[in-house]
Amino acid sequence: MSGSIEQGTSQTHGNTHILHFLVRLPRPMEQVWPAVATPGGLGSWFTAVDVLEPRLDGVVTLRELGTGRVTAWDVDRVAEYTVGGGGRVRFHLERDGGRGCVLRFTHEFQGEGESEADWRSRFERLIEILNSP
């Protein structure tokens, strides 16, 4: 399994934008979890992390988005960060057969922000990293 990114969806409600992606990843959840829930993992494909307290209501600073709180945390399954200026970023992992997993991704933000193309590019980097030996 090499991984794939399904077509993203975008919704707008007033000034709030919501992006959704379904990304099939070539590794089991336990191996993908560090990529969405640790400073080194997030920094390798998404953005540098200056602070990450890995627990519900922990402080998080995502360099490209801002500082905020961990608003959902279920080890090996869900990491959600809500940051000032950057909105809410949610990574939800699910099993997909014996060798891979699915990432259900949501980014909710107000005003101008990340585009589908920006996230697609990031997910391509993530898949590339997970495919390397």
C-alpha positions, 0 to 999 in steps of 0.5 A: 500500500502506498497511500492515497488522498481522496478528493477534499471537500470544502464547506463555508458557513458565513465566515467559517470554512471547513476542509475535510480530507480522507487520506489512506496511509501505508502504515498502521495507526500506531506507526502514524500516531507520532506523525500527528501527535509529536513535535518531530512528527508534525514538524517533518511534514506539516509545521514546526511545533514550538510547544506540545503538551500531549494531553487534553487541554495541553498547550500547543504552539504550531508555528504556522498557525499560532498558540492554543490548546489540545481540544481532543486527545485519544492516544493512537486515535485522535489529536485535535489542536485549536489555535488562535488565528489557525482555527481547529485542526483534527487528525482522526485515525482509523484502522484500514485492514491489517497494514494501513490506516485512514486519516480523517482530517478536518481543518475549521478556520475563519477568514482566509486560511489554508487551501485544499492544495496546501493540505494536499501537498502536506499529505503527499509529504506525509505519505512519502515519509511513511513510505520510506524505509 
